[in-house]
Structures are given as C-alpha cells and as structure tokens.
Amino acid sequence: MTRFLPACAAFLWSALALADVPPDDLNRFKEEPVSGGLLLIVAYFVMWAALAAFVARTAMKQSKLESELRALEDKLDGKS
C-alpha cells in the first residue's frame, strides 16, 4: 500500500496545479494529444500484464511451497 502513496500524491499535486490554471488557458486542454482508443488499448495491456505477473508469482510461490512440503514430509518419514 505504501508503494501507491507517491503516485497518489503526484496525482493530487497535478490536480491542484490544474485547478490554479486561469480559464483562458483551459482551451489548450480541449484537444487530446492521444486518442481514447489508444489509451484503452494501453490500459488493457497494463491490466493483462499485471494479471500475468500475479499469476506467475503465485505459481512460483506455490511450487516453492510444494517443494518445501515434500522436504518436510521426507524428514518426517526419515528418508533424508
């Protein structure tokens, strides 16, 4: 959770900075430099990458725990 605090602080800082923009300067924000479709594709890519990383990390942890469990079972059986 503490990793997201700097990102939240940066978002709030930028929102406060935009709040101080005079109304005449807001006309430059009407045109989007990046299309919404591209942003949607990037957002989907980021979410799928995060999901893949989570699944891979979980699988690695599970295989490590299974090997530790096998080692403990072998010790209990007296095979080591």
LUMTIFI-450962 format. One record per residue (C-alpha): residue number from 1; residue in one letter; x, y, z. Coordinates in nm, 4 decimals. Each point is the difference from the previous one (the first is absolute). Last residue first. Layout:
REM residues N
nr=NUM rest=a x=X y=Y z=Z
...
REM end
This chain:
REM residues 80
nr=80 rest=s x=1.6633 y=-3.7756 z=0.4467
nr=79 rest=k x=-0.2497 y=-0.2828 z=-0.0171
nr=78 rest=g x=-0.1136 y=0.0104 z=0.3623
nr=77 rest=d x=-0.3731 y=0.0280 z=-0.0765
nr=76 rest=l x=-0.0120 y=0.3341 z=0.1780
nr=75 rest=k x=0.3012 y=0.1256 z=-0.1932
nr=74 rest=d x=-0.1554 y=-0.1128 z=-0.3282
nr=73 rest=e x=-0.3239 y=0.1814 z=0.0884
nr=72 rest=l x=0.1992 y=0.3142 z=0.0754
nr=71 rest=a x=0.1768 y=-0.0198 z=-0.3348
nr=70 rest=r x=-0.3285 y=-0.0582 z=-0.1817
nr=69 rest=l x=-0.1505 y=0.3030 z=0.1746
nr=68 rest=e x=0.2986 y=0.2143 z=-0.0967
nr=67 rest=s x=-0.0406 y=-0.1116 z=-0.3622
nr=66 rest=e x=-0.3713 y=0.0807 z=0.0102
nr=65 rest=l x=0.0690 y=0.3405 z=0.1531
nr=64 rest=k x=0.2435 y=0.0859 z=-0.2791
nr=63 rest=s x=-0.2479 y=-0.1164 z=-0.2637
nr=62 rest=q x=-0.2723 y=0.2132 z=0.1574
nr=61 rest=k x=0.2213 y=0.3071 z=0.0187
nr=60 rest=m x=0.0928 y=-0.0352 z=-0.3666
nr=59 rest=a x=-0.3658 y=-0.0452 z=-0.0992
nr=58 rest=t x=-0.1022 y=0.3077 z=0.2002
nr=57 rest=r x=0.2719 y=0.2089 z=-0.1635
nr=56 rest=a x=-0.1042 y=-0.1162 z=-0.3463
nr=55 rest=v x=-0.3693 y=0.0704 z=0.0709
nr=54 rest=f x=0.0769 y=0.3476 z=0.1341
nr=53 rest=a x=0.2307 y=0.0823 z=-0.2909
nr=52 rest=a x=-0.2636 y=-0.1156 z=-0.2495
nr=51 rest=l x=-0.2650 y=0.2143 z=0.1720
nr=50 rest=a x=0.2258 y=0.3056 z=-0.0026
nr=49 rest=a x=0.0798 y=-0.0552 z=-0.3684
nr=48 rest=w x=-0.3700 y=-0.0429 z=-0.0790
nr=47 rest=m x=-0.0819 y=0.3254 z=0.1835
nr=46 rest=v x=0.2803 y=0.1930 z=-0.1695
nr=45 rest=f x=-0.0999 y=-0.1275 z=-0.3438
nr=44 rest=y x=-0.3649 y=0.0883 z=0.0608
nr=43 rest=a x=0.0990 y=0.3532 z=0.1052
nr=42 rest=v x=0.2254 y=0.0381 z=-0.3057
nr=41 rest=i x=-0.2833 y=-0.1081 z=-0.2308
nr=40 rest=l x=-0.2407 y=0.2412 z=0.1684
nr=39 rest=l x=0.2508 y=0.2848 z=-0.0254
nr=38 rest=l x=0.0399 y=-0.0711 z=-0.3699
nr=37 rest=g x=-0.3756 y=0.0075 z=-0.0493
nr=36 rest=g x=-0.0313 y=0.3278 z=0.1915
nr=35 rest=s x=0.2326 y=0.1768 z=-0.2404
nr=34 rest=v x=0.3175 y=0.1648 z=0.1239
nr=33 rest=p x=0.0692 y=0.3756 z=-0.0367
nr=32 rest=e x=-0.3572 y=0.0780 z=0.1075
nr=31 rest=e x=-0.1258 y=0.3412 z=-0.1032
nr=30 rest=k x=-0.1946 y=0.1929 z=0.2623
nr=29 rest=f x=0.2994 y=0.0449 z=0.2334
nr=28 rest=r x=0.1375 y=0.3072 z=-0.1816
nr=27 rest=n x=-0.3298 y=0.1780 z=0.0588
nr=26 rest=l x=0.0578 y=-0.0209 z=0.3760
nr=25 rest=d x=0.2491 y=0.2885 z=-0.0145
nr=24 rest=d x=-0.2740 y=0.2608 z=-0.0136
nr=23 rest=p x=-0.1620 y=-0.1463 z=0.3142
nr=22 rest=p x=0.3119 y=0.0710 z=0.2118
nr=21 rest=v x=0.1825 y=-0.3147 z=0.1159
nr=20 rest=d x=0.0019 y=-0.0332 z=0.3811
nr=19 rest=a x=-0.2126 y=-0.3169 z=-0.0028
nr=18 rest=l x=0.2480 y=-0.1582 z=-0.2384
nr=17 rest=a x=0.2758 y=0.0216 z=0.2638
nr=16 rest=l x=-0.2316 y=-0.1457 z=0.2630
nr=15 rest=a x=-0.0775 y=-0.2947 z=-0.2245
nr=14 rest=s x=0.3721 y=-0.0435 z=-0.0722
nr=13 rest=w x=0.0821 y=-0.0101 z=0.3721
nr=12 rest=l x=-0.2867 y=-0.2411 z=0.0671
nr=11 rest=f x=0.1268 y=-0.2370 z=-0.2678
nr=10 rest=a x=0.3582 y=0.0272 z=0.1251
nr=9 rest=a x=-0.1124 y=-0.0734 z=0.3558
nr=8 rest=c x=-0.1966 y=-0.3003 z=-0.1165
nr=7 rest=a x=0.3028 y=-0.1315 z=-0.1877
nr=6 rest=p x=0.2238 y=0.0582 z=0.3033
nr=5 rest=l x=-0.2506 y=-0.1839 z=0.2223
nr=4 rest=f x=-0.0294 y=-0.3020 z=-0.2283
nr=3 rest=r x=0.3122 y=-0.1740 z=0.1268
nr=2 rest=t x=-0.1236 y=0.0362 z=0.3589
nr=1 rest=m x=-0.2865 y=-0.2358 z=-0.0727
REM end
